[in-house]
Amino acid sequence: MSKTLVAFFSAESGSTKALAGTLAAATGADLFEIVPKKPYSKADLTYSNPLARCNREQVARRDVPIAGTVDNMADYDTVLIGFPIWYYNAPMIIKTFVKQYDLAGKTIGLFATSGGSDIGRTAEKLEPYLNAGTTVSGAKVFSRDASEDTLKAWVESL
């Protein structure tokens, strides 16, 4: 079994899912898709609507129940967590995900896709949701078609 896990949440465009697959292939990592128990509809993801579910979750900082768990998290040394950037931040489902596990002592890398935002302070904003002793080693936005060499180099830099 691999010592690296690529865990990701992908919205309707599938950009993050495509990137996560390439990252897992490039690094020989295991892959885990973070899926909400209640799937998002297209209307739920319409960020231009202030009443859309994605906006309500972000504003309320509400946990998003996740379908499934990583049963063997303790076996991983490196956890790479991917998501689309929502309001210069990780979606709440990512915050729910990291709260579920003891990630202390692991190398944590964040990778994201975005239609135009950079990674900004995403790592800093996620750290309060991590258990004590856990820090993010690196965070970066990639295009969905980033090369395996580019992704490998990023992971090696962590």
Backbone torsions as a table, in degrees:
resi	resn	phi	psi	omega
1	MET	NA	146.6	179.3
2	SER	-69.6	151.8	175.2
3	LYS	-94.2	2.1	179.8
4	THR	-119.3	138.2	176.7
5	LEU	-120.0	132.7	169.8
6	VAL	-105.7	110.8	178.0
7	ALA	-111.3	133.9	-175.2
8	PHE	-147.1	152.4	168.9
9	PHE	-117.3	133.3	179.6
10	SER	-128.8	133.2	177.9
11	ALA	-85.6	-164.2	-167.8
12	GLU	-63.2	-27.6	-177.5
13	SER	-73.2	-25.2	179.3
14	GLY	81.2	7.4	-178.5
15	SER	-61.8	-44.7	-178.0
16	THR	-69.0	-36.7	177.9
17	LYS	-62.2	-43.6	179.0
18	ALA	-62.4	-45.2	179.7
19	LEU	-63.6	-43.3	-179.8
20	ALA	-61.7	-40.1	177.9
21	GLY	-63.1	-42.3	178.0
22	THR	-65.8	-42.1	179.3
23	LEU	-62.6	-44.7	178.9
24	ALA	-63.0	-42.2	179.1
25	ALA	-64.9	-40.3	-177.8
26	ALA	-67.7	-30.3	-174.3
27	THR	-109.6	-3.8	-177.2
28	GLY	69.9	25.8	-176.0
29	ALA	-85.4	159.4	169.7
30	ASP	-78.0	156.2	-175.2
31	LEU	-123.1	133.9	177.2
32	PHE	-135.9	122.9	177.9
33	GLU	-91.6	126.5	177.5
34	ILE	-85.6	111.8	-173.5
35	VAL	-120.0	129.8	177.4
36	PRO	-69.0	143.6	176.4
37	LYS	-57.4	-40.2	175.5
38	LYS	-103.7	108.3	-177.0
39	PRO	-58.7	150.5	175.8
40	TYR	-80.1	134.7	171.7
41	SER	-89.8	170.9	176.7
42	LYS	-59.2	-41.3	179.2
43	ALA	-64.1	-35.7	179.0
44	ASP	-61.9	-26.9	-175.3
45	LEU	-102.0	9.3	179.9
46	THR	-80.9	86.8	-173.4
47	TYR	-62.7	-19.8	178.6
48	SER	-74.3	-11.5	176.8
49	ASN	-97.7	112.8	-178.0
50	PRO	-61.0	-18.9	179.5
51	LEU	-94.1	0.7	179.0
52	ALA	-63.9	150.0	-177.6
53	ARG	-54.1	-43.5	-178.2
54	CYS	-59.1	-38.0	179.5
55	ASN	-72.5	-42.3	179.5
56	ARG	-61.8	-41.0	179.2
57	GLU	-63.7	-44.6	-178.3
58	GLN	-64.9	-46.4	-177.3
59	VAL	-65.9	-43.1	-177.6
60	ALA	-80.8	-11.3	-175.2
61	ARG	53.2	43.9	-175.7
62	ARG	-87.4	133.1	174.3
63	ASP	-60.4	145.7	178.2
64	VAL	-112.9	110.1	-179.6
65	PRO	-56.4	136.9	-175.4
66	ILE	-110.2	137.9	174.7
67	ALA	-85.8	116.5	177.5
68	GLY	92.8	158.6	179.2
69	THR	-139.5	162.3	171.7
70	VAL	-88.4	107.8	-174.4
71	ASP	-71.2	-26.5	-172.9
72	ASN	-118.1	39.7	-176.7
73	MET	-56.3	-34.5	-178.7
74	ALA	-61.0	-22.3	-178.1
75	ASP	-77.1	-11.8	-175.3
76	TYR	-97.2	137.3	175.3
77	ASP	-92.8	-31.6	-177.9
78	THR	-125.9	132.3	177.4
79	VAL	-126.1	118.3	179.3
80	LEU	-105.4	120.8	-172.0
81	ILE	-115.1	122.4	-175.9
82	GLY	-116.6	151.3	-176.5
83	PHE	-169.1	161.0	169.1
84	PRO	-79.9	147.4	175.9
85	ILE	-75.3	126.6	174.6
86	TRP	-120.3	115.1	178.3
87	TYR	54.3	48.0	178.3
88	TYR	58.3	35.3	-173.5
89	ASN	-155.1	166.7	171.7
90	ALA	-80.5	144.1	175.1
91	PRO	-60.0	154.5	-178.9
92	MET	-58.3	-29.4	179.5
93	ILE	-61.6	-30.5	177.5
94	ILE	-70.7	-40.6	177.9
95	LYS	-64.6	-39.6	175.4
96	THR	-61.3	-44.6	-178.6
97	PHE	-58.5	-51.7	-175.2
98	VAL	-68.3	-27.7	178.2
99	LYS	-67.4	-22.0	-175.6
100	GLN	-77.9	-13.9	-170.0
101	TYR	-128.7	151.0	171.3
102	ASP	-86.6	105.6	-177.5
103	LEU	-104.1	7.1	-179.7
104	ALA	-57.8	136.0	177.9
105	GLY	84.0	-5.7	179.4
106	LYS	-93.9	152.3	171.4
107	THR	-81.0	122.1	-178.4
108	ILE	-113.0	124.5	174.8
109	GLY	-122.4	138.4	177.6
110	LEU	-109.4	131.5	173.7
111	PHE	-127.9	143.9	-174.3
112	ALA	-140.5	160.9	170.8
113	THR	-118.7	153.3	-178.1
114	SER	-158.5	149.0	176.0
115	GLY	-80.0	-5.5	-179.7
116	GLY	173.9	-11.4	-179.5
117	SER	-86.8	153.9	171.5
118	ASP	-93.6	-175.2	-176.9
119	ILE	-74.8	-23.9	175.7
120	GLY	50.6	-134.2	-178.7
121	ARG	-99.2	27.0	-176.5
122	THR	-56.7	-44.9	-179.5
123	ALA	-63.2	-44.8	179.5
124	GLU	-61.0	-39.4	-179.7
125	LYS	-71.3	-24.9	-179.9
126	LEU	-83.7	-27.2	-173.7
127	GLU	-56.4	-35.0	177.3
128	PRO	-62.7	-18.8	179.8
129	TYR	-88.4	-12.2	178.3
130	LEU	-85.1	149.3	178.5
131	ASN	-71.1	161.0	-178.1
132	ALA	-53.4	141.4	178.2
133	GLY	85.9	5.1	-179.6
134	THR	-111.8	131.0	175.9
135	THR	-132.8	156.9	177.3
136	VAL	-88.1	125.4	-177.5
137	SER	-81.2	-24.9	-179.7
138	GLY	-173.6	152.5	-179.7
139	ALA	-145.6	137.2	-176.1
140	LYS	-155.7	144.4	172.1
141	VAL	-92.2	135.3	177.1
142	PHE	-126.3	157.4	169.8
143	SER	-79.0	156.6	-177.3
144	ARG	-62.3	-21.1	-178.1
145	ASP	-106.1	27.7	176.6
146	ALA	-58.6	143.8	-177.1
147	SER	-75.6	157.2	176.9
148	GLU	-60.0	-39.1	179.7
149	ASP	-62.5	-42.4	178.6
150	THR	-62.1	-45.0	-178.6
151	LEU	-68.1	-41.0	177.8
152	LYS	-61.0	-43.9	179.8
153	ALA	-61.9	-39.5	178.8
154	TRP	-63.5	-47.2	-179.0
155	VAL	-61.8	-41.0	179.1
156	GLU	-64.0	-27.3	-179.8
157	SER	-76.4	-14.1	-179.5
158	LEU	-73.6	NA	NA
